[in-house]
Amino acid sequence: MATEAKPRAGLEDVVATSSEVCFIDGDRGILAYRGYDIHDLAKYASFEETCYLLWHGELPARAALGDLQSQLAAARSLPEGVLRLLKALPAANAMDQLRTLSSALAHYDPEIDDRSPQAQYRKAVRLTARVATLVAAIGRVLQGKGPVEPDPVMGHASNFLYMLTGNRPSGTATRAFDVALVLHADHELNASTFAARVAAATLTDIYSAIVAGIGTLKGPLHGGANADVMQMLLEIGPDADGQRIEQTIRARLGRKEKIPGFGHRVYHTEDPRATHLRRMSRELGEQSGQRGWFELSRRIETLVKSEKRLNPNVDFYSASTYYSLGIPIELFTPIFAVSRVSGWTAHVLEQYANNRLIRPRADYTGPHVPRPFIRIDER
Ligand SMILES: CC(C)(COP(=O)(O)OP(=O)(O)OC[C@H]1O[C@@H](n2cnc3c(N)ncnc32)[C@H](O)[C@@H]1OP(=O)(O)O)[C@@H](O)C(=O)NCCC(=O)NCCS
């Protein structure tokens, strides 16, 4: 049966599913996980509490949080085979490595074929624990160093920084990174979450769904933008004067290039996550004696706002924040996955719990049907 309806480009404003996980009001700049405002979560919650909230719908009491922390700690180490594969892979984009290695994790999960809700939940916990360890290990290998084993008593944010650098992070660095993880944990039906839900709706396994999410996150219109922001900041330089900043930004706009880290499909006002990341970028810049990246970002923000009336999104100030934390640029997008795997898995669990195959239609715009078939000798 032919469809009459015309599609909305990019499915803009199309409501594609019901979900209890995340609420966004793009006009008022509101973001909430399970009803809790992102500003409260950024102030008071740890990433582990946020994971629990996304998966269970409620904030954990101390004992439940302790249990989750133990489960994450028990799952953090990578299987030997995955570490061997990491060393064997040719040098590649860190997101490509993360995609391949996350897929490899499935081979070492004894519950891969267990579709019970309890097993799916345990796999969500394992995936969240291990994606962080994987990204840290990828970062170590990129720096020509060996992976660092997780520390069983450290939390998720501090463990990540420890496994990446080999040094115990300061309280300030840990809290900043923890807040960044909280801010990136979920965002309703963003492209990668939608991809993960579409995959899950075929009742494929949770690893396949997360791999679909990782592949989607890599794109420069999505998670890839944070690394592009930093490349742009480096290209301009932290000491650039106003004229150079204007020239570079205007030249990009003149060539109809997008300025990475600006604009959003859903927010028509400030992205509430950017508010926190702007502050963190300033504070970390001051503490590390590299305030120039924040100042440069601020000037670009003013310029892009006045030229294009575009607001910074989550990726804009996360670039200078991560840079001040000493994180290599190649890891900026993988770090997005370290956090977003919690949201992806929450959505996948929700999809499994109330599933119907996601199979929309296309508005056919090809040649008239039926075309007369011309045999190969007559073409
Ligand atoms: C996020 C994004 C993909 C949303 O895209 P979208 O809803 O499809 O919006 P469009 O790309 O159709 O943009 C609408 C208009 O704003 C402009 N615009 C949007 N983002 C822009 C940006 N970052 N820089 C310059 N112009 C931009 C477009 O050129 C377009 O202008 P036009 O109507 O004159 O052609 C888009 O803003 C973008 O590419 N941003 C840069 C990449 C980025 O930061 N991604 C991370 C998102 S969290």
The ligand as an ORCA input file, in Angstrom:
! r2SCAN-3c Opt
* xyz 0 1
  C      23.003     20.236     15.965
  C      22.584     20.415     14.525
  C      22.961     19.159     13.748
  C      21.076     20.616     14.471
  O      20.754     20.625     13.159
  P      19.325     20.906     12.529
  O      18.270     20.947     13.555
  O      19.172     19.928     11.428
  O      19.464     22.372     11.990
  P      19.986     22.761     10.556
  O      21.307     22.112     10.274
  O      18.879     22.540      9.582
  O      20.231     24.305     10.780
  C      19.235     25.322     10.715
  C      19.895     26.613     10.292
  O      20.850     27.014     11.286
  C      22.152     26.987     10.742
  N      23.032     26.353     11.710
  C      22.693     25.360     12.584
  N      23.759     25.026     13.319
  C      24.759     25.807     12.895
  C      26.108     25.920     13.284
  N      26.613     25.137     14.254
  N      26.872     26.819     12.670
  C      26.372     27.612     11.697
  N      25.098     27.558     11.287
  C      24.313     26.654     11.870
  C      22.083     26.162      9.481
  O      23.068     26.505      8.562
  C      20.697     26.493      9.015
  O      20.722     27.770      8.424
  P      19.858     28.080      7.103
  O      18.422     27.857      7.531
  O      20.217     29.478      6.802
  O      20.307     27.077      6.094
  C      23.275     21.656     13.899
  O      22.988     22.776     14.675
  C      24.767     21.454     13.755
  O      25.214     20.862     12.766
  N      25.584     21.943     14.743
  C      26.996     21.767     14.693
  C      27.389     20.371     15.124
  C      27.141     20.161     16.599
  O      27.538     20.978     17.425
  N      26.542     19.024     16.928
  C      26.294     18.648     18.305
  C      24.846     18.719     18.637
  S      24.554     18.458     20.366
*
